[in-house]
Amino acid sequence: MITTLEKLERDTPAVVKQIHGGHRIRQTLGRLGVHPQDRLTVLRSGFLGGPVLIEIHGTEVGIGHGMAVRIEVEVTESS
């Protein structure tokens, strides 16, 4: 199932498919370690538009709601 990062629930593993936006958002997410084809897991979903806490490359990263809506992901099976 393909959706956006901000719609995922807690403990949901996914793969980043695409980042919608310009150079600046791609650069910012790249610095946080978020790139297409990376695997991540949602640790905590933001309440009422708050940040989404994910685990990617063994690191916990907070992604703001505005960026999370631009990250297209595909839900994967738990491994």
C-alpha positions, 0 to 999 in steps of 0.5 A, spaced: 500 500 500 502 506 498 501 512 502 504 518 505 509 518 511 504 522 516 498 517 515 502 511 517 500 508 524 505 506 530 510 501 529 509 501 521 515 499 517 515 502 510 520 504 504 521 511 502 518 511 494 518 518 493 519 525 496 515 530 493 518 537 493 524 541 491 531 541 492 531 544 499 526 539 502 530 533 498 536 536 501 534 537 508 531 530 508 537 527 505 541 530 511 536 527 516 538 520 512 531 520 508 532 518 501 528 514 496 529 506 497 530 507 505 527 502 510 524 506 516 519 504 521 514 509 525 515 510 532 510 515 534 505 519 529 504 526 531 497 528 534 494 533 531 499 535 526 505 534 530 512 531 528 512 524 526 518 520 530 521 515 525 527 510 526 531 510 519 538 507 519 538 505 526 537 512 528 531 516 531 529 522 527 523 527 528 519 529 521 515 535 521 508 534 519 509 539 513 515 534 510 511 528 512 506 529 507 511 530 502 514 523 503 511 517 499 512 511 502 510 503 501 508 499 507 512 493 508 511 487 512 514 486 519 521 483 518 
